[in-house]
Each structure stands twice: as C-alpha cells, then as structure tokens.
Amino acid sequence: MSKASKKGQAGHPPAGPADPAALRPAEQAAGKQPAAEQPVAKKPSVKATAKKAAAKEPAPKKPAPKKKAEPAPRLQYGVLALRLRGSSADVLLITSRGTRRWIIPKGNPEKGRTGAEVGAIEAFEEAGLIGEVWTRPLGTYLSPKHLPSGRIVPCKIEVYRMDVEEVLDDWPEKGQRDRRWYSLDEAAMLVGEGGLVALMLEVNAELIGR
C-alpha cells in the first residue's frame, strides 16, 4: 500500500454525501436562513363539502296558494215594463222579497222557453202585468242575487222591453212585493245597479228623440 493511500485512510474519512445537518451552522454563519417549512393544506372532507354546498343553495320556495276561482254569473231574464206617455214612458218597478230593493221583474231560464217568454211569465207572476215583449234584448247588466242561505251570487240579467197592455189587480205574488210606476228618470235614481241605470237612460233618450 502506498503512503498516499495510508494517509488518506488515517487522516481523512472516505468521501461521501455531505450531512445536511452539518451544513446548517455554516449556513447560519454565512447569514442564510433555513427554508421555512410550508404547512400542508388539509383537504376538506366530503361531509364538510356537502354541508358548504347545501348552505349556498337557496331554500326551495313554497308554491303560492291558488286563488279560489270566482263563480260565473248566473243568467236571468228580465223585462223593462213600459207604459208609453207621448214621447216618454213610465216603467214599473217591484220590490225584492228579501232586501226590499227596487228591481225589475226577472227570473231564471226555463227549458223550452226563450228569454222573452220567460220575461213575460215573470212580469205576470211578480207584477201582474200582461203585454207584448220584444224578442230582441235591450242589453244586459250585472246584479247580486241574495240567496235564502245568506250567500250572494252574481247574476247577468238579459233585459227585454215589454209594452204593458193590462195591469191586473190580483196576481200570484201579490202581498209578497210592492209595485209602483215611475218615470224612467225617477226609476234610474232608485235602482242600485249601474248597468240597469244605463239601460233606462238609453231607452228614455231613444223615446224622447223618436
């Protein structure tokens, strides 16, 4: 063995990788700072992710309550019972049996009868009138109907003109209603339905202007 080999064996350790720990004091002496250890980010659990997603989703809205549909108006037929006086006319009004309001004779449809025929029958039964009812309606108006139960239902009244020829002293509903003649202008101030008022004033204007 050579001297060099012996020297190397006696005075120097064999070459190998440097110990990282042994370099730290030298690095500190040179002013270097050891690298800071980075914290490892924790992965959110599946349970936590689900909770977070659920928190972001808005709560489902409750459906708005459905509005109750209003009943369709019931159809009735009535007559504007006129007694002509030159260029004007009087109209006969009767009182309702329940509320005692001033109204015109009217009734419900009947199978096999036209609106004009029903109007003629109601004029006889409710007011004791006989006359000629025109087959073409004057128009319609809306009116509340008070039922015996206390409930109020809307009605659409189809109105026909009646030229009165005879007024009976006795009739089926005598004692249940009052009846009275008024001028069309006066009657328009007594009835409560705006559509009926308009019909009366329109008929009155036509009679005056004929």
Secondary structure, DSSP 8 states (H G I E B T S, - for coil): --HHHHHHHHHS-------HHHHHHHHHHTT--------------HHHHHHHHHHHS----------------EEEEEEEEEEEETTEEEEEEEE-TTT--EE--EE---TT--HHHHHHHHHHHHH-EEEEE-SS--EEEEEEEE-TTS-EEEEEEEEEEEEEEEE-S--TTBTTB-EEEEEHHHHHHH---HHHHHHHHHHHHHHHH-
